[in-house]
Amino acid sequence: MGLKIAIQGIKGSNHHQVAKDFFGSNIELLECNSFDAVVDSLLLGIADKGIMAIENSIAGSIIPNYNLVYHNNIHIIGEHYLNIHHNLMVLKGKTFDDIREVHSHPMALLQCKEFFKAHPQIKLVESVDTAETAKRIKEGKLANIAAIAPKMAAELYGLDIIADNIQTIVNNSTRFIILKKQNKVLPEEEINKASLRFITDHKRGSLATVLNVMSDCNMNLTKIQSLPVIKTPWKYAFFVDVTFDSYEQFSKTKSLLEIMAEDFRVLGEYKNALIL
């Protein structure tokens, strides 16, 4: 087998799709019940790399995952954007009239809420994972339960898709980060994006000064997320993503931020996957 890749969820999930898209089919999948378990598998050396959803174009950031990366000193070595397609699937041979309940991840249910307004007789039930419900329907031969899950889940578990792309907003994309214990796996000339974490002091304009320095170094800010510093009330850390044209520009930025900011750390250096 190839690389051992840790994902949150099971085969047929969006994380599985990202693993396949990013690494190809020759991989050994390590299914994890939580994002914490994904990180643990890397720390323990059970997995070579991990995949973690970090933000969605509709729902926003998955905030706890920023701290998971930082506090465990895990590094971002890549990213992947996946267009999310929610499909309604049932046991083979069953139809819409057979459905009494639809089970899926809370976010999937929320993103398909408009579709089910026309079907008030169907009960929506939260579950831990989209693909997990699809697997459960197959194994239990559940005739009156449907799942909202990716197309891959229907293929893997032999279910029929009776309605596709049922999400309310068609343009629904999730950004996933690729994780490893070590930083920077690409040569410098291929690196054009980085994820940073730092703290600024309480002086007026401190954050603005840092951002101006980034701008002066030709850094393009693509993401900024503030999070409270644990055990230090009313102090905030900033998680920032930047893109750049040359690694030399980024090296200069790092040198300046090490002087200007508190607890500065590079969380990852990698290739920008979003082509605009």
CORNORJO-V334203 format. One record per residue. N is the residue number from 1. OMEGA is omega in whole degrees, -180 to 180 (none if undefined). Layout:
BEGIN
N	OMEGA
N	OMEGA
END
This chain:
BEGIN
1	-180
2	-178
3	172
4	-176
5	178
6	177
7	170
8	-178
9	-175
10	177
11	-178
12	-180
13	177
14	177
15	177
16	179
17	179
18	178
19	-180
20	-180
21	-172
22	-172
23	-176
24	-174
25	-176
26	-179
27	172
28	-175
29	175
30	-177
31	-178
32	-179
33	-176
34	176
35	176
36	180
37	175
38	180
39	180
40	-179
41	176
42	-179
43	-178
44	180
45	179
46	179
47	177
48	-179
49	180
50	178
51	-176
52	173
53	-177
54	177
55	180
56	-176
57	179
58	-172
59	179
60	-173
61	170
62	-165
63	-179
64	-177
65	175
66	-180
67	177
68	180
69	-176
70	-172
71	179
72	177
73	175
74	-174
75	176
76	-179
77	179
78	178
79	179
80	177
81	-179
82	173
83	-175
84	177
85	180
86	-178
87	178
88	-175
89	-176
90	174
91	-177
92	178
93	180
94	-177
95	179
96	-178
97	-180
98	-172
99	173
100	-179
101	172
102	-179
103	174
104	175
105	-178
106	-179
107	178
108	178
109	-179
110	-176
111	178
112	-173
113	-178
114	180
115	-174
116	175
117	179
118	-178
119	-175
120	180
121	-178
122	179
123	178
124	-175
125	-180
126	175
127	-172
128	-172
129	-180
130	-177
131	180
132	178
133	179
134	179
135	-179
136	178
137	-180
138	-174
139	-178
140	-176
141	-176
142	-172
143	-173
144	180
145	176
146	177
147	167
148	-174
149	177
150	179
151	-180
152	-180
153	178
154	180
155	-177
156	-172
157	173
158	180
159	176
160	173
161	-178
162	173
163	-179
164	179
165	-176
166	179
167	-177
168	-180
169	-174
170	-179
171	-176
172	-175
173	177
174	176
175	178
176	176
177	179
178	-171
179	177
180	179
181	-179
182	-179
183	168
184	180
185	-179
186	171
187	-174
188	-177
189	178
190	-178
191	178
192	176
193	179
194	174
195	-174
196	174
197	180
198	176
199	174
200	179
201	-173
202	180
203	179
204	176
205	-177
206	-180
207	179
208	179
209	179
210	-179
211	177
212	178
213	177
214	-180
215	180
216	179
217	178
218	172
219	176
220	-178
221	-179
222	-178
223	170
224	-177
225	177
226	178
227	177
228	175
229	-176
230	179
231	176
232	-176
233	175
234	172
235	-173
236	172
237	180
238	175
239	-172
240	171
241	178
242	170
243	-176
244	-178
245	-180
246	180
247	178
248	176
249	-179
250	178
251	178
252	179
253	180
254	-179
255	-180
256	-179
257	177
258	179
259	-171
260	-171
261	175
262	171
263	-179
264	177
265	172
266	-179
267	179
268	175
269	-170
270	-178
271	178
272	-176
273	-176
274	179
275	-178
276	none
END
